[in-house]
């Protein structure tokens, strides 16, 4: 049917609306069922063309705006994804720098510092605990308290002298790092430290 066909009341039929919208009559019936366009009469459908066109234009505008919003939100998601990827790469680079500094001995992990400090404490402990055995015979032979005190002081200075030579060993530290990281044998020791 052509666009000029009208019913007696001035309402348009489904064929007229389908031709006006450039779609099938079935699609017009779907639009009515989806409550996108209003039908003035049912069975057969009859439409007020002005109301129907306004409703359809509103539907198409909302659909277009929804697509724009979806596109905008997709752009936002892409931006967020890019930012997250950049932050992840920066974090990985920071971790790699820290690992390199640790291997070079410029930065120390608290676990390794604790282990090396414990080694020093155990060295001090063993030296102090060895004093009575080293001094017992000497002090027992001395009859004067001042002389015994001087002998004990002499041994204490000897222990302090030994401790003054205790040094941080970069090779030992590097070995600890490699063992802790599971890198043993993978990284050659740098002879320059």
C-alpha positions in Angstrom: 0.0 0.0 0.0 1.2 3.5 -0.7 1.8 6.3 1.9 -1.4 8.1 0.9 -3.8 5.5 2.2 -5.7 6.5 5.3 -8.5 5.2 7.3 -11.7 7.2 7.7 -10.7 8.6 11.1 -7.3 10.0 9.8 -5.3 7.3 11.4 -2.7 5.4 9.4 -2.4 1.7 9.0 0.7 -0.6 9.5 1.6 -0.6 5.9 1.7 3.3 5.8 3.9 3.5 8.9 6.3 0.7 7.6 6.6 2.7 4.3 7.2 5.9 6.3 9.9 4.3 8.5 11.5 2.3 5.6 11.0 -1.0 7.4 8.7 -4.0 7.3 5.2 -4.2 8.7 6.5 -6.9 11.0 9.1 -4.5 12.4 6.3 -1.9 13.0 4.3 -4.6 15.0 7.5 -5.3 17.0 7.9 -1.6 17.8 4.3 -1.6 19.1 4.9 -4.7 21.1 8.1 -3.2 22.6 6.1 -0.1 23.5 8.4 2.1 21.4 5.6 3.5 19.2 1.9 3.9 20.3 -1.0 2.4 18.4 -4.3 4.2 18.6 -6.3 1.2 17.7 -5.5 -2.5 17.9 -6.5 -5.3 15.6 -5.8 -4.0 13.1 -3.3 -1.5 14.2 -4.1 2.2 13.5 -1.6 5.0 14.2 -1.6 8.7 14.7 1.3 9.5 12.3 2.5 12.6 14.3 2.6 10.8 17.6 4.1 7.7 16.0 6.9 9.7 14.2 7.7 11.6 17.4 8.0 8.4 19.4 10.1 6.7 16.8 12.4 9.7 16.5 12.8 9.7 20.3 13.6 6.0 20.3 16.3 6.5 17.6 17.8 9.5 19.4 18.0 7.5 22.7 19.5 4.6 20.8 22.1 6.9 19.2 22.9 8.6 22.5 23.3 5.1 24.2 25.8 4.2 21.4 27.7 7.4 22.1 27.8 6.8 25.8 28.9 3.2 25.3 31.7 4.4 22.9 32.7 7.0 25.5 32.7 4.5 28.3 34.8 2.1 26.1 37.3 5.0 25.6 37.4 5.5 29.4 37.9 1.8 29.9 40.7 1.8 27.3 42.3 4.8 29.1 42.1 3.0 32.5 43.5 -0.1 30.9 46.4 1.8 29.5 47.1 3.6 32.8 47.0 0.2 34.6 49.4 -1.3 32.1 51.8 1.7 32.5 51.6 1.4 36.3 52.3 -2.3 36.1 55.3 -1.8 33.8 56.6 0.9 36.1 56.2 -1.4 39.1 58.0 -4.2 37.3 60.8 -1.8 36.4 61.1 -0.6 40.0 61.4 -4.2 41.2 64.0 -5.0 38.6 66.0 -1.9 39.6 65.8 -2.9 43.3 66.9 -6.4 42.5 69.9 -5.0 40.5 70.8 -2.7 43.4 70.6 -5.6 45.8 72.8 -7.8 43.6 75.3 -4.9 43.3 75.3 -4.6 47.1 74.0 -1.1 47.1 70.7 -2.1 48.7 70.2 -4.8 51.4 67.2 -6.9 52.2 66.2 -6.8 55.9 66.5 -10.6 56.0 70.1 -10.5 54.8 71.0 -7.6 57.2 69.5 -9.6 60.0 71.4 -12.7 59.1 74.7 -10.8 58.8 74.1 -9.0 62.1 73.4 -12.4 63.7 76.7 -13.7 62.4 78.4 -10.7 64.0 76.6 -11.2 67.3 77.5 -14.9 67.3 81.2 -14.0 66.7 81.1 -11.6 69.6 79.3 -14.2 71.8 81.9 -16.9 71.0 84.8 -14.5 71.7 83.3 -13.4 75.0 82.5 -17.0 76.1 86.0 -18.0 75.3 87.5 -15.5 77.7 87.1 -17.5 80.9 88.9 -20.5 79.4 91.7 -18.4 78.0 92.1 -16.4 81.3 91.4 -19.0 84.0 95.0 -20.3 84.4 96.6 -16.9 84.0 94.4 -15.2 86.5 94.7 -18.1 89.0 98.5 -17.7 89.1 98.2 -14.0 89.7 98.0 -13.1 93.4 97.2 -9.4 93.1 93.7 -8.2 92.1 95.1 -5.2 90.2 97.3 -7.4 88.2 94.4 -9.8 87.5 92.3 -6.9 86.4 95.0 -5.7 84.0 95.3 -9.2 82.5 91.5 -9.5 82.0 91.5 -6.0 80.5 94.3 -7.0 78.1 92.3 -10.0 76.9 89.2 -7.8 76.4 91.2 -5.4 74.3 92.4 -8.3 72.3 88.8 -9.3 71.6 87.9 -5.8 70.7 90.9 -5.6 68.3 89.7 -8.8 66.6 86.2 -7.4 66.3 87.5 -4.2 64.8 88.7 -6.3 61.8 85.2 -7.7 61.2 84.2 -6.3 57.8 81.2 -6.5 55.5 82.0 -9.0 52.7 80.3 -8.1 49.4 80.9 -11.5 48.0 79.3 -13.2 51.0 76.3 -10.8 50.7 76.0 -11.5 47.0 76.0 -15.2 47.7 73.2 -14.8 50.3 71.1 -12.8 47.8 71.7 -15.5 45.1 70.8 -18.3 47.5 67.6 -16.5 48.7 66.5 -15.7 45.2 67.3 -19.2 43.9 69.9 -17.8 41.5 72.9 -19.8 42.8 75.3 -20.6 40.0 73.4 -18.4 37.6 75.3 -15.2 38.2 79.1 -15.1 38.2 80.8 -13.3 41.0 82.2 -10.0 39.9 85.9 -9.9 41.0 85.7 -6.2 41.4 82.8 -6.5 43.9 
